[in-house]
Amino acid sequence: MTAQAGVPQVPDPDPAAAPASLRPLVDGALGLDPAWFGWRRLQPDTGEPRRASVLMLFTDGESGGPDVLLTERAATLRSHAGQVAFPGGRLDPTDTGPVHAALREAREETGLDPSGVVPLALLPDLFIPPTGFLVTPVLAHWASPSPVRVVDTAEVARVVRVPVEVLTDPANRFTVRGPSGHTGPAFDAAGLMVWGFTAGLLSALLQRSGWERPWDAGRVLDLDDAWARARRNEPEGGRVDDHGVVDR
């Protein structure tokens, strides 16, 4: 363990530390074939890639069912503006690795207390062509949930804890078609539309864990239409539910 940059402890990922309620999630992540992500596994031969990590943070279900921490990126950002994402970002020179970077970024974005987080597993590195980053997803258990909020409005517009039961509800799932014609899984959640990289990771984990419920992948919405529908369903002033904090 190390202590740096406001993150008191950085334990190595330990799948055995998962509570029983999250065991299917960890088993699914450990057995995930990198080929699942197709083209995201391909990266250009341009030397050392820019590296980043994201924190896939799940509670253990003690408060009525597991949930996952997500953020909505600020609309003013140069890349991925307004998109829903896992907390995370690029590795800094002071970071000891992807776990440290994910915890540090989550603290900076949401005020998360890293001491309550137990890293469980690292997923395959994935390449994000629009930004050129090679991203390491860090699966973790939120053993001691702390209050979270928007810390820097220049980067984050909302912080939400989305119940897994919302993500697995077939009524909240569809396929989104982007401007280039590329299609991928998407979710309606808390007035947000989750798509792209984040939705792909969630879809993979839900299917691999056995938590996924049958849904209509043939229900396809254009990206603009999906955004508009999500905005119509957005609660005024943010959302606070039984699972904790939502903040604008």
N, C-alpha and C positions, 0 to 999 in steps of 0.2 A: 504494500500500500504506500501511496505517496500523498503529500499534502502540498498543494500549490494553488495559486491564483484564485483564492476564495473557495476552493473545493477541498474540504477537510480530509477526506479519505477517498481513494480511488481503488476499490478492490477489483481483482481480476474477475471476469465473468465466471459464474459458477452455476451450471444448470441444476445441480443438486439442491441449491438454495431456494428453488421455486416452491411455493406452497402447493398443496394438492389441487387447488382450484385453477391454478395456472399451468399445471403440468402438461395438459394437452397442447397448450400454446408453445411451450418450450420444446416438447417432442416434435411438434410440427416444424419448428424453426430449425432444429438440428438435422432433420431429415430432408430439408428443402434442397432440391436439385437446382444449382445455379442456372441451368438451362431454362428454368421456369420463366426467367426474366428476359429471355431472348436477346434482342438487340441491345439491351442495357448492359449486357455482359461484354459487349464489344467496345474497345477503346482504341483510338488512333495511336500509332507508334510515334509519339511526339516527346519522348523522354519521360521524366518523372512527372506524374500527374499531380494536379492540385488536389489535396485530400480534404475531406470533410466527414462529419459523422452526424447522425440524428439519433434522438432518444425515443424509442418506442416504449412508453412507460404505461404499464397496466397495474391497476389495483388487483387485490387478490379475491375480491368478491364478498368480503365480509359485510358490506353495506348494501346487500341486495343484488349483487351482480357486478362483474368486473367492468371497469371503464378505462378509457385511454385518453391521455392528455394530447390535445392538438392546439395549434395556433392558427390564426388567420393573419397572413402577412399584410403589412401596410400597403395601401393602394399606391403610394408614392415611390415604392422601391423600383429599382431599375430592372430587376429580374424577378419573375414569378410574383409580380404584384397582385395582391388580393387573393392569392391561392392559400388553401389550407395545407398546413405542413406539420410534421413533427418538430418539436424544438431541436435546434442543432445549428451547425455552421462549420466553417472551415477550421482546420487544425492550426493553432498558433504555435510559434516556436517553443513556447513554454509548456505546451501540452505534452503529457507523457504518452499519449496514444488516443485512439478513438473514444474510449470510455471517458477519459478525462475531458476531452473536448466536448462531448455530448452533455456531460453534467455541467460543465462551465457555461456553455451556451444556454442550456435550459435555465440555469440560475439567472443569467443576464437578461433573458427574454421574459421569464415568468415569475421570478422571485422564488423559484423552487429551492427548498432546503435539500442539498444533495445527500446529507447524512441519512435521510430516510429512504434512499434508493439502493436497491440491491441488483447489480448487473447480473444477468442470467446467461446471455449468449450473444455472439456476434453473427450477423447474417452475412451472406456473400457481399463483397464490394460491388457496387453498381455505378455505372458511368452515366452522367447526366449531360448529354450533348450540348444543350443550350448554354450551360455554364462552364463546361469542361471539367467539372469536379468528379472525382472518384469518391463515392459516399459509402461509408460503413454504417449500416443500421445496428444499433445497440438495443437489444431486447432487455427490459428490466422490470423488476417488481417494485411497486411503490409501497414499501412495507409500512412506512409511517407518513401518510399524506400530510402535506403542509399547505397552508393557504397559497394560492397562485393568483397572479394578476398581470395586467399589462404593465411592464416596467418601462419600456422605451416605445412611445407611440410612433417614432420614426421608423421602427422595424415591425412592430406587431400591432394589429388592430383589435384582436380579441384573443382570449385564452379560454379554452373550453375543455371540460371533461365529458366525453361522449360515452354513454353506456354502450357496451358491446351489443346489448339486445336491440339498440336502435340501428346499429350497423348491420345486424343479421336479419332485421325485418325485411322480408321481400319487397314490401311497399316502398322501402327507402333505397332500393338498389336498381341500377339501370346501366346501360352502356352509353358512354359519351363519345361523340365524334368531333374531333378537332378540326380547325381550318384546313389542315393538310390532308384530311380524310382518315387519319389514324384514329382507331377506336380503342377504348379501354374501359375497365370497370369504373363505376362512380357510385357515390353515396349521397343521399340527402341526410343531413344531420344538424339539428339545432339551428336551422336557418342558413346552413352552410352547404356548399356543394364541394364534396371531396372528390378529386380526380387526379390524374397524372401519376407521378411517382408515389405519392402518399397512398392513393387509392390502390395502386398495384401491390404495394407492400401489405396493406390491410387485407386485400382480397386473398393474397397468397397465404397469409397466416390463418385467416378464418377457414379457408378450405383445408389446409394441412392439419389444423387442430381438430377438425370435425365439428366446429361450431357453426359453419355455414349452413344456412337453410336454403332449400331450392328457390331460385329466383329466375326471372325472365331476362336472360342475357340478350334476347332479341328485341327488347324494348330500347330503342336507340334514340337519343336526343342530341341535337346539335349543341355545341358548347354554349353559344349565346343564349339559346332557349333554356338550357339547364341553369345557367347563371341567373336569368330573369326569374325563373320559377323559385330558385333558392331565395332570392331577395324578397319575393312576395311572401314567403313563409318565415322570414326573419322576425323574431320577437323584438318588440321595441325595447330599447334600453339594455339589451343583453339578456342573459338567461341565468337564473339560479334554480337548480333543481336538487333533488335528494342526494345527488352524487357530489355536490360541492360547488365550487366557485366557477362562475363565468363572468368575464369582465371585459368591458370595452376600453 
